[in-house]
Amino acid sequence: MTVFVLASQSPARLGVLRNAGVEPVVRVSHVDEDVVAEALPPGTPPDRVVIELARAKALEVAGQLAGDPAFTDSVVVGCDSMLLVDGVLQGKPLTPEVARERWAEMAGRSADLLTGHCVLRLTAGEIVGEAADCSSTTVHFAKPEPAELDAYIATGEPLQVAGSFTLDGMGGWFVDKIDGDPSSVIGIGLPLVRRLLADVGVGIARLWVGGRA
């Protein structure tokens, strides 16, 4: 059976996969996202930035698995999400001050959540297939009341997530609607991953718990 390896410590991504019938092995990459992004050529399109970040994470984890017989037949999936606001990519705010600035920019507006995906197929420790792409979903934000925003930031939830919000957590109260794939906004787009897996020769039913396809 092909082993599905998630190159992310995100509990949201893990939850999406489990709810969709996949029990992945989690391996955390140690990629410095800022270093990878800064090494890209000036003017790199936003979608290419998130794809390259996802690829760097997948490659780093694939290196961790080299020589381990448990992963002789496996796929490694790396993801990276950023919010595109006025042509500028926004990652994790990390501090309450930055989260507040971000919300001042996006409240009552719409922005595009870009999620880069990279799938690597491994056979006997060697990468034998690669497929990568980006999904884009437009998020329409509400205008939280000042007290609501203070309370939300105080929870700490928006500090460690791209765009300073979640769709599947408390941030969902402040999202009016989305145009696109909700699983991609949570962090891993199921329709896109299914297509990328097919591109490297792996059918999704083969990865479901108890699957035989």
C-alpha positions in Angstrom: 0.0 0.0 0.0 1.3 3.5 -0.9 2.0 5.5 2.2 0.7 9.1 2.3 3.2 11.4 4.0 2.0 14.9 5.0 5.0 17.3 5.1 3.2 19.6 7.6 2.5 19.9 11.3 -0.8 21.7 10.6 -3.6 20.1 12.6 -6.1 21.7 10.2 -4.5 19.9 7.2 -4.4 16.7 9.1 -8.0 17.0 10.0 -9.0 17.6 6.4 -7.2 14.5 5.3 -8.6 12.3 8.1 -12.2 13.5 7.4 -11.6 12.6 3.7 -10.6 9.0 4.5 -6.8 9.3 4.6 -4.6 8.6 7.6 -1.3 10.3 6.7 2.1 9.9 8.3 3.1 13.3 9.5 6.7 14.5 9.0 7.5 18.1 9.7 9.8 20.0 7.4 12.5 22.3 8.7 12.4 24.7 5.8 13.0 28.4 6.5 10.1 29.9 4.4 11.7 33.3 4.4 15.0 32.0 3.1 13.3 30.1 0.3 11.1 33.1 -0.7 14.0 35.5 -0.7 16.0 33.2 -2.9 13.4 33.4 -5.7 14.0 35.8 -8.6 12.6 39.3 -8.2 9.1 39.5 -9.7 8.3 35.8 -9.1 4.5 35.5 -9.5 2.6 35.0 -6.2 1.3 31.6 -7.2 4.9 30.4 -8.1 6.1 31.6 -4.6 3.7 29.4 -2.8 4.4 26.5 -5.1 8.1 26.7 -4.5 7.6 26.9 -0.8 5.4 23.8 -0.9 8.0 22.1 -3.1 10.9 22.9 -0.7 8.9 21.4 2.2 8.1 18.2 0.3 11.7 17.8 -0.9 13.1 18.3 2.6 10.8 15.6 4.0 11.5 13.3 1.1 15.2 13.6 2.2 14.2 12.5 5.7 12.6 9.3 4.4 15.5 8.2 2.2 16.7 4.7 3.2 13.7 4.0 5.4 12.0 0.8 4.2 8.7 1.9 5.7 8.5 4.5 2.9 9.6 2.4 -0.1 6.3 3.1 -1.8 5.1 6.5 -0.7 3.9 10.0 -1.7 5.0 13.2 0.1 2.6 16.1 0.0 3.9 19.6 0.9 1.6 22.7 1.1 2.0 26.4 1.7 -0.7 29.1 2.0 -0.5 32.8 1.8 -3.1 35.6 1.5 -2.8 37.9 -1.5 -4.0 41.4 -0.5 -3.5 44.3 -3.0 -0.8 42.3 -4.8 1.2 41.6 -1.6 1.5 38.1 -0.2 0.9 37.8 3.5 1.9 34.8 5.6 1.6 34.2 9.3 1.5 37.5 11.3 3.2 35.9 14.4 2.4 38.9 16.6 -0.8 40.6 17.8 0.3 43.9 16.3 0.8 42.5 12.8 -2.5 40.6 13.0 -4.3 43.8 13.9 -2.6 45.6 11.0 -3.6 42.8 8.6 -7.3 42.9 9.7 -7.3 46.6 9.3 -6.4 46.1 5.6 -8.8 43.2 4.8 -11.9 43.8 7.0 -14.9 44.3 4.7 -12.9 43.4 1.6 -12.1 40.3 -0.4 -8.7 38.7 -0.9 -7.3 35.6 -2.6 -6.0 32.7 -0.5 -3.3 31.0 -2.5 -2.2 27.5 -1.5 0.7 25.9 -3.2 0.8 22.1 -3.4 3.6 19.7 -4.3 3.3 15.9 -4.6 6.4 13.7 -4.8 6.2 10.0 -5.6 8.9 7.9 -3.9 10.0 4.4 -4.9 12.8 2.7 -3.0 13.8 6.1 -1.6 14.1 7.8 -5.0 11.8 10.5 -6.3 10.2 9.0 -9.5 7.4 11.6 -10.0 6.6 15.2 -9.1 3.5 17.3 -9.7 2.8 20.8 -8.3 0.2 23.5 -8.7 -1.6 26.3 -6.9 -5.2 26.7 -5.9 -6.8 30.1 -5.5 -9.9 30.9 -3.4 -11.4 34.3 -3.0 -12.3 35.1 0.6 -14.9 37.8 1.5 -14.2 39.2 4.9 -16.7 40.7 7.3 -16.0 43.7 9.5 -15.5 42.5 13.1 -16.5 45.0 15.8 -13.4 46.3 17.6 -14.2 44.3 20.7 -14.7 41.1 18.6 -11.4 41.6 16.9 -9.6 42.2 20.2 -11.1 39.0 21.6 -10.2 37.0 18.4 -6.6 38.2 18.4 -6.3 37.5 22.2 -7.1 33.8 21.5 -3.8 33.5 19.6 -5.5 31.7 16.7 -4.7 34.2 14.0 -1.1 34.5 14.8 0.1 31.2 13.4 -2.1 31.0 10.3 -1.7 32.5 6.8 -3.7 35.7 6.4 -4.5 36.0 10.1 -7.7 33.9 9.9 -9.1 30.4 9.8 -12.2 29.2 8.0 -12.7 26.1 10.2 -12.0 27.9 13.6 -13.1 31.1 15.3 -12.1 33.1 12.3 -15.0 31.5 10.4 -17.3 34.0 12.2 -15.7 36.8 10.2 -15.8 35.2 6.8 -19.0 36.2 4.8 -18.4 33.8 2.0 -15.8 32.2 -0.2 -15.6 31.6 -4.0 -13.7 28.4 -4.5 -12.5 25.3 -2.7 -13.1 25.5 1.1 -10.6 22.7 1.8 -7.9 24.8 0.1 -8.6 27.7 2.5 -8.2 25.3 5.4 -4.8 24.4 4.0 -4.9 21.5 1.6 -7.2 21.4 -1.5 -8.6 17.9 -1.9 -9.6 18.3 -5.6 -6.2 19.6 -6.5 -4.3 17.0 -4.5 -6.4 14.3 -6.2 -5.4 15.6 -9.6 -1.7 15.9 -8.6 -1.7 12.3 -7.2 -3.2 11.1 -10.5 -0.4 12.9 -12.3 2.2 10.8 -10.4 0.2 7.6 -10.9 -1.6 7.2 -7.6 -5.4 7.0 -7.5 -7.0 8.5 -4.4 -9.0 5.4 -3.5 -5.7 3.6 -3.1 -4.9 5.9 -0.2 -8.2 5.6 1.7 -8.1 3.7 5.0 -8.8 0.2 3.9 -8.6 1.1 0.3 -7.6 -1.5 -2.3 -7.9 0.5 -5.6 
